[in-house]
Amino acid sequence: MGTEEEVLDPMKQWLSYGPRVPELPAAKKWHVFLSYRSVHRDWALHLYDALTEAGFSVFLDQFRLVAGSSLATSLSQALGESSSGVILWSTESSDSAWCQTEYETMLNLKNQKESRFRFVVVKTDAQELPLFARTSLYEDFSQSPEGPHGAGLLRVMYGLVDQPLSEAAVRFAQKVDEETKSALLQIAAAAEIGNAARLHALGTCRTLAWLTSPVLACRAAETLIGLGERDMALAVLSAARAKFPKSIRPKQLEALALARAGRSSDAQLILAELYAAGHRDPESMGIFARTWMDRYKTSGSPRHLEKSRDLYVEAFSLAPSDYYTGINAASKSVLLGDLATATAVAEKVQALVGTALVNGDYWKTATVAEVQLIKQDYGKAAKLYRSAVTIDPEAKDNHASTLGQARLLMEKLSTPPNHRAAIEAAFT
């Protein structure tokens, strides 16, 4: 008979080392209120998934807010109905009035007489915390841009319930951290040379780091989707969904892989369920909107195109600093012949992404290019599209998706042939 650690599977071991999640008091609806800026959305979603899998109920605004409601009122009410809070802080947070206001509100809640409210500040990059935040409990994840895991994640969870962390839990979490660091390097190496088979093999690993968090599987699957290997990505995500049934990110990526594979109906089943459950984050709504665009390409029905555009508009209104849903709201407006709206939205997106190459970021640079295309500055658009392809030369499926959108826009804008040829050439 082995030791208890040998008998338990990795996920059960992980959960056994986490804190006991207390029952919510009668006046509370959420264990944790998660405060973040939209630039942290992916990181916040991984934290949401980790806390949810551990048994916490988590308020994440774009999953819980209803379109048309007052943002300030809804967030204030949700914070008051929460037993604890997490604030994600980085360079992008330093100028955010929202983050500082929520910090001050959490501090007031904590300092109230007989209050049991606790909160943790999570540092996601090398940015120094402002002086007022250094007096609070905080956890440094500046070396974990992929998402929370291991010892740091356990410390956050124990901080939320104001319990001490055992030495055994620290030792186990350090094993997870070591394996995670090694796995991330392996994923990066396979991605750099476009080795899909290696990514697939990694994505179906049954080692500790892969079985205690969906972060690695999502990273491998997202890379496989970019390489055009949708079946391999779906295999990785199917295994991740089975291991982490409460996690949202594997569902989003599965829907994206299905949509890229031309299986829009299957993707819509996943996304419609997320939408009906109130998951109105830009990622879920963006992929959902994309599937309606796919249906439009098949049906030619303006209703499907309008549905796609309206979902992008709704997502952008809920997260006005999310450039992805913004640029698609603008592009679909072009296709509907509404150039005035398209140009106005494109200007808002340009204020978010700028007008130049974004080093190391394919999608953001492609977005900068698409803004210029909508504004009919074709020479600048062609140059920026070429720069985007150079950033990630092996991501052929991403290139195909970007070029397909550009072709639709050029047809609607009656782009002159010489400019069309220059933009097409950027992708060859």
C-alpha positions as CSV (number, residue, x, y, z in Angstrom):
1,M,0.0,0.0,0.0
2,G,1.5,3.4,-1.0
3,T,1.5,6.6,0.9
4,E,-1.6,8.8,0.8
5,E,0.2,11.1,-1.7
6,E,0.8,8.1,-4.0
7,V,-2.8,6.8,-3.7
8,L,-4.5,10.1,-4.5
9,D,-4.5,11.3,-8.1
10,P,-2.8,14.7,-8.8
11,M,-6.0,16.7,-8.9
12,K,-7.2,15.2,-5.6
13,Q,-3.8,15.9,-4.1
14,W,-4.0,19.5,-5.2
15,L,-7.4,20.0,-3.8
16,S,-6.5,18.2,-0.6
17,Y,-3.7,20.8,0.0
18,G,-6.0,23.8,-0.6
19,P,-8.0,25.5,2.1
20,R,-11.4,24.4,3.3
21,V,-13.8,26.8,1.5
22,P,-16.2,28.1,4.2
23,E,-20.0,28.3,3.7
24,L,-21.2,31.7,2.7
25,P,-22.9,33.9,5.3
26,A,-26.6,34.6,4.7
27,A,-25.9,38.1,3.4
28,K,-23.2,37.0,0.9
29,K,-23.5,35.6,-2.6
30,W,-19.8,35.3,-3.6
31,H,-16.7,33.9,-1.9
32,V,-14.4,36.1,-4.1
33,F,-14.8,39.4,-6.0
34,L,-12.2,39.5,-8.8
35,S,-11.1,43.0,-9.8
36,Y,-9.0,43.4,-13.0
37,R,-8.6,45.5,-16.1
38,S,-9.5,44.0,-19.5
39,V,-5.8,43.7,-20.5
40,H,-5.6,41.0,-17.7
41,R,-8.7,39.1,-19.0
42,D,-6.9,35.9,-19.9
43,W,-4.9,35.8,-16.6
44,A,-8.1,36.7,-14.7
45,L,-10.0,33.9,-16.4
46,H,-7.3,31.3,-15.4
47,L,-7.6,32.5,-11.8
48,Y,-11.4,32.3,-12.0
49,D,-11.1,28.7,-13.3
50,A,-8.6,27.8,-10.6
51,L,-10.7,29.2,-7.8
52,T,-13.9,27.7,-9.1
53,E,-12.3,24.3,-9.4
54,A,-11.2,24.6,-5.8
55,G,-14.8,25.3,-4.7
56,F,-15.0,29.1,-4.5
57,S,-17.9,31.0,-6.0
58,V,-16.3,33.9,-7.9
59,F,-17.7,37.2,-9.2
60,L,-16.1,38.1,-12.5
61,D,-17.8,41.2,-13.9
62,Q,-18.1,40.3,-17.6
63,F,-19.5,36.9,-16.6
64,R,-22.1,38.3,-14.3
65,L,-23.1,41.8,-15.4
66,V,-26.3,42.3,-17.4
67,A,-26.1,44.5,-20.5
68,G,-27.8,47.8,-19.8
69,S,-27.3,47.8,-16.1
70,S,-25.2,50.5,-14.3
71,L,-21.7,49.2,-14.2
72,A,-20.7,51.2,-11.1
73,T,-23.9,50.1,-9.2
74,S,-23.6,46.4,-10.2
75,L,-19.9,46.2,-9.2
76,S,-20.5,48.0,-5.9
77,Q,-23.4,45.7,-5.1
78,A,-21.4,42.6,-6.0
79,L,-18.4,43.7,-3.9
80,G,-20.7,44.2,-0.9
81,E,-22.1,40.7,-1.4
82,S,-18.6,39.1,-1.4
83,S,-16.6,37.6,1.5
84,S,-13.2,38.4,0.0
85,G,-11.5,40.0,-3.0
86,V,-8.6,39.8,-5.4
87,I,-7.1,42.8,-7.2
88,L,-4.9,42.1,-10.3
89,W,-2.2,44.8,-10.5
90,S,0.3,45.6,-13.2
91,T,1.7,48.4,-15.3
92,E,-1.7,48.8,-17.0
93,S,-3.4,49.1,-13.6
94,S,-1.4,52.0,-12.4
95,D,-3.5,54.6,-14.2
96,S,-6.8,52.8,-13.6
97,A,-9.2,54.8,-11.4
98,W,-11.4,51.6,-11.2
99,C,-8.7,49.5,-9.7
100,Q,-7.8,52.1,-7.1
101,T,-11.4,52.7,-6.2
102,E,-12.0,49.0,-5.8
103,Y,-8.9,48.7,-3.7
104,E,-10.0,51.5,-1.4
105,T,-13.5,49.9,-1.1
106,M,-12.0,46.6,-0.2
107,L,-9.7,48.2,2.4
108,N,-12.8,50.0,3.9
109,L,-14.7,46.7,4.0
110,K,-11.7,45.0,5.7
111,N,-11.4,47.7,8.3
112,Q,-15.0,47.8,9.3
113,K,-15.7,46.8,12.9
114,E,-16.1,43.0,13.3
115,S,-15.5,42.6,9.5
116,R,-14.2,39.2,8.3
117,F,-13.6,40.5,4.7
118,R,-10.1,39.7,3.4
119,F,-8.5,40.6,0.1
120,V,-5.2,39.9,-1.8
121,V,-3.4,42.1,-4.3
122,V,-1.9,40.0,-7.1
123,K,1.1,41.6,-8.9
124,T,1.2,40.3,-12.6
125,D,4.3,42.0,-13.8
126,A,7.4,43.8,-12.6
127,Q,5.6,47.1,-12.0
128,E,6.1,48.3,-8.4
129,L,3.0,48.3,-6.4
130,P,1.8,51.8,-5.4
131,L,2.7,52.8,-1.9
132,F,-0.9,52.5,-0.6
133,A,-1.1,48.9,-1.8
134,R,2.2,47.7,-0.3
135,T,0.6,47.6,3.2
136,S,-1.7,44.8,2.1
137,L,-1.3,41.1,1.6
138,Y,0.0,40.6,-1.9
139,E,1.4,37.8,-4.1
140,D,4.0,38.3,-6.8
141,F,3.2,36.5,-10.1
142,S,5.5,38.6,-12.3
143,Q,7.2,35.4,-13.4
144,S,4.0,33.7,-14.3
145,P,2.5,35.5,-17.2
146,E,0.7,32.3,-18.4
147,G,-1.6,32.3,-15.3
148,P,-1.6,31.3,-11.6
149,H,-0.4,27.9,-10.4
150,G,1.5,26.2,-7.6
151,A,2.7,27.8,-4.4
152,G,1.6,31.3,-5.3
153,L,-2.0,30.2,-6.1
154,L,-2.2,28.3,-2.8
155,R,-1.0,31.4,-0.9
156,V,-3.8,33.5,-2.6
157,M,-6.5,30.9,-1.7
158,Y,-5.3,30.6,1.9
159,G,-5.1,34.4,2.2
160,L,-8.7,34.7,1.1
161,V,-9.9,32.6,3.9
162,D,-7.3,33.9,6.4
163,Q,-5.8,30.5,7.1
164,P,-2.1,29.5,7.5
165,L,-0.4,27.5,4.7
166,S,1.1,24.1,5.8
167,E,4.6,23.1,5.0
168,A,3.3,20.0,3.2
169,A,1.2,22.1,1.0
170,V,4.2,24.4,0.1
171,R,6.3,21.4,-0.8
172,F,3.7,19.9,-3.0
173,A,3.0,23.2,-4.7
174,Q,6.7,23.7,-5.3
175,K,6.7,20.4,-7.3
176,V,3.9,21.8,-9.4
177,D,5.8,25.0,-10.0
178,E,9.0,23.2,-11.1
179,E,7.1,21.0,-13.5
180,T,5.1,23.9,-14.8
181,K,8.2,25.9,-15.6
182,S,9.7,23.0,-17.5
183,A,6.5,22.3,-19.4
184,L,6.2,26.0,-20.5
185,L,9.7,25.9,-21.9
186,Q,8.8,22.7,-23.8
187,I,5.7,24.3,-25.2
188,A,7.6,27.5,-26.2
189,A,10.3,25.4,-28.0
190,A,7.7,23.3,-29.9
191,A,5.8,26.5,-30.9
192,E,9.0,28.2,-32.1
193,I,9.6,25.5,-34.7
194,G,6.0,24.7,-35.4
195,N,6.2,21.1,-34.1
196,A,2.5,20.2,-33.8
197,A,3.1,16.6,-32.9
198,R,5.2,17.6,-29.9
199,L,2.6,20.0,-28.7
200,H,-0.1,17.3,-29.0
201,A,2.1,14.9,-27.0
202,L,2.7,17.5,-24.4
203,G,-1.0,18.4,-24.2
204,T,-2.0,14.9,-23.3
205,C,0.7,14.4,-20.6
206,R,-0.4,13.0,-17.3
207,T,2.3,14.5,-15.1
208,L,1.6,16.6,-12.0
209,A,1.6,20.1,-13.6
210,W,-0.7,19.1,-16.4
211,L,-3.2,17.3,-14.2
212,T,-3.6,20.1,-11.5
213,S,-4.4,23.1,-13.8
214,P,-5.8,23.7,-17.3
215,V,-3.3,26.5,-17.9
216,L,-0.7,24.3,-19.7
217,A,-3.3,22.4,-21.8
218,C,-4.8,25.8,-22.9
219,R,-1.4,27.1,-23.8
220,A,-0.7,24.0,-26.0
221,A,-4.1,24.0,-27.6
222,E,-4.1,27.7,-28.4
223,T,-0.7,27.2,-30.1
224,L,-2.1,24.2,-32.1
225,I,-5.1,26.2,-33.2
226,G,-2.8,28.9,-34.5
227,L,-0.8,26.3,-36.4
228,G,-4.0,25.0,-38.1
229,E,-3.9,21.7,-36.2
230,R,-7.5,21.8,-35.0
231,D,-8.0,18.1,-34.5
232,M,-4.9,17.9,-32.3
233,A,-6.1,21.0,-30.4
234,L,-9.6,19.4,-29.9
235,A,-8.0,16.2,-28.5
236,V,-6.0,18.3,-26.0
237,L,-9.0,20.3,-25.0
238,S,-11.3,17.3,-24.7
239,A,-8.9,15.8,-22.1
240,A,-8.7,19.2,-20.3
241,R,-12.5,19.6,-20.2
242,A,-12.8,16.1,-18.7
243,K,-10.2,16.9,-16.0
244,F,-11.5,20.5,-15.3
245,P,-15.2,20.4,-15.9
246,K,-15.9,23.8,-14.2
247,S,-13.2,25.7,-16.1
248,I,-14.3,28.2,-18.8
249,R,-11.1,28.7,-20.8
250,P,-11.0,25.1,-22.3
251,K,-14.6,25.5,-23.4
252,Q,-13.8,28.8,-25.2
253,L,-10.8,27.3,-27.0
254,E,-12.8,24.2,-28.0
255,A,-15.4,26.4,-29.5
256,L,-12.7,28.4,-31.3
257,A,-11.1,25.2,-32.7
258,L,-14.5,23.9,-33.9
259,A,-15.3,27.2,-35.5
260,R,-11.9,27.2,-37.3
261,A,-12.6,23.7,-38.4
262,G,-15.9,24.8,-40.1
263,R,-18.0,23.1,-37.4
264,S,-19.9,26.3,-36.5
265,S,-23.0,24.5,-35.3
266,D,-21.0,22.5,-32.8
267,A,-19.2,25.6,-31.7
268,Q,-22.5,27.5,-31.3
269,L,-23.9,24.8,-28.9
270,I,-21.0,25.5,-26.5
271,L,-21.1,29.3,-26.9
272,A,-24.9,29.6,-26.7
273,E,-24.7,27.7,-23.4
274,L,-22.0,30.0,-22.1
275,Y,-24.0,33.1,-23.2
276,A,-27.2,31.8,-21.6
277,A,-25.3,31.2,-18.4
278,G,-24.3,34.9,-18.3
279,H,-20.7,34.5,-19.5
280,R,-20.6,37.8,-21.4
281,D,-16.8,38.2,-21.5
282,P,-15.3,39.4,-24.8
283,E,-13.7,36.1,-25.6
284,S,-16.9,34.0,-25.4
285,M,-19.0,36.6,-27.1
286,G,-16.3,37.2,-29.7
287,I,-16.1,33.6,-30.7
288,F,-19.9,33.4,-30.6
289,A,-20.2,36.4,-33.0
290,R,-17.6,34.7,-35.3
291,T,-19.8,31.6,-35.6
292,W,-22.7,33.8,-36.8
293,M,-20.3,35.3,-39.4
294,D,-19.5,31.8,-40.5
295,R,-23.2,31.1,-41.0
296,Y,-23.5,34.3,-43.0
297,K,-20.7,33.2,-45.3
298,T,-22.7,30.0,-46.0
299,S,-26.3,31.4,-46.0
300,G,-25.7,35.0,-47.4
301,S,-28.5,36.0,-45.0
302,P,-28.1,39.6,-43.8
303,R,-29.8,38.5,-40.5
304,H,-26.8,36.3,-39.7
305,L,-24.4,39.2,-40.5
306,E,-26.4,41.6,-38.3
307,K,-26.4,39.1,-35.5
308,S,-22.6,38.8,-35.7
309,R,-22.2,42.6,-35.7
310,D,-24.6,43.1,-32.8
311,L,-22.8,40.5,-30.6
312,Y,-19.5,42.3,-31.3
313,V,-21.0,45.6,-30.5
314,E,-22.5,44.3,-27.2
315,A,-19.1,42.8,-26.2
316,F,-17.3,46.0,-27.0
317,S,-19.8,48.1,-25.0
318,L,-19.3,45.8,-22.0
319,A,-15.5,45.9,-22.4
320,P,-14.7,49.2,-24.2
321,S,-10.9,48.6,-23.9
322,D,-11.1,45.2,-25.7
323,Y,-9.7,45.9,-29.2
324,Y,-10.6,42.5,-30.6
325,T,-14.4,42.9,-30.3
326,G,-14.1,46.6,-31.3
327,I,-12.3,45.9,-34.6
328,N,-14.8,43.2,-35.5
329,A,-17.7,45.5,-34.7
330,A,-16.2,48.0,-37.1
331,S,-15.5,45.4,-39.8
332,K,-19.0,43.9,-39.7
333,S,-20.4,47.5,-40.0
334,V,-18.4,47.9,-43.2
335,L,-19.9,44.7,-44.5
336,L,-23.3,46.0,-43.7
337,G,-22.6,49.1,-45.6
338,D,-22.6,51.3,-42.5
339,L,-19.3,53.1,-43.1
340,A,-20.0,56.0,-40.7
341,T,-20.4,53.6,-37.8
342,A,-17.4,51.5,-39.0
343,T,-15.1,54.5,-39.1
344,A,-16.3,55.8,-35.7
345,V,-15.6,52.5,-34.0
346,A,-12.3,52.0,-35.9
347,E,-11.2,55.4,-34.5
348,K,-11.9,54.1,-30.9
349,V,-9.9,50.9,-31.7
350,Q,-7.0,53.0,-33.0
351,A,-6.9,54.9,-29.7
352,L,-6.4,51.5,-28.0
353,V,-3.8,49.9,-30.3
354,G,-2.0,52.8,-32.0
355,T,-0.9,53.1,-35.6
356,A,2.4,51.2,-35.6
357,L,3.8,47.7,-35.3
358,V,3.4,46.1,-31.9
359,N,6.5,44.1,-31.2
360,G,5.9,40.4,-30.5
361,D,2.1,40.6,-30.8
362,Y,0.6,39.2,-34.0
363,W,-3.1,39.9,-33.3
364,K,-2.6,43.5,-32.1
365,T,-0.4,44.3,-35.1
366,A,-3.0,42.7,-37.4
367,T,-5.7,44.9,-35.7
368,V,-3.6,48.0,-36.3
369,A,-3.4,47.0,-40.0
370,E,-7.2,46.3,-40.2
371,V,-8.0,49.8,-38.8
372,Q,-5.9,51.3,-41.5
373,L,-7.7,49.2,-44.1
374,I,-11.1,50.3,-42.9
375,K,-9.8,53.9,-43.0
376,Q,-8.7,53.1,-46.6
377,D,-5.0,53.9,-46.0
378,Y,-4.0,50.9,-48.0
379,G,-0.3,51.4,-48.2
380,K,0.0,51.5,-44.4
381,A,-2.3,48.5,-44.1
382,A,-0.2,46.4,-46.4
383,K,3.0,47.2,-44.5
384,L,1.5,46.4,-41.1
385,Y,0.0,43.1,-42.4
386,R,3.4,42.1,-43.6
387,S,4.9,43.0,-40.1
388,A,2.2,40.9,-38.4
389,V,3.1,37.9,-40.5
390,T,6.8,38.3,-39.7
391,I,6.0,38.3,-36.0
392,D,4.5,34.8,-36.1
393,P,5.5,33.2,-39.5
394,E,4.3,29.7,-38.6
395,A,0.8,30.6,-37.4
396,K,-0.7,29.9,-40.9
397,D,-4.3,29.5,-39.6
398,N,-4.1,32.9,-37.9
399,H,-2.8,34.3,-41.2
400,A,-5.7,32.7,-43.2
401,S,-8.3,34.1,-40.7
402,T,-6.8,37.6,-41.0
403,L,-6.5,37.5,-44.8
404,G,-10.1,36.2,-45.1
405,Q,-11.4,39.2,-43.2
406,A,-9.2,41.6,-45.3
407,R,-10.6,40.2,-48.5
408,L,-14.2,40.7,-47.4
409,L,-13.4,44.3,-46.5
410,M,-11.5,45.0,-49.7
411,E,-14.4,43.7,-51.8
412,K,-16.9,45.9,-49.9
413,L,-14.6,48.9,-50.0
414,S,-13.9,48.4,-53.7
415,T,-10.2,48.6,-53.0
416,P,-8.1,49.4,-56.1
417,P,-6.4,46.3,-57.7
418,N,-2.9,47.4,-57.0
419,H,-3.6,47.9,-53.3
420,R,-5.4,44.5,-53.1
421,A,-2.4,42.8,-54.6
422,A,-0.1,44.5,-52.1
423,I,-2.2,43.3,-49.1
424,E,-2.5,39.8,-50.6
425,A,1.3,39.7,-51.1
426,A,1.8,40.4,-47.4
427,F,0.5,36.9,-46.6
428,T,2.4,34.9,-49.3
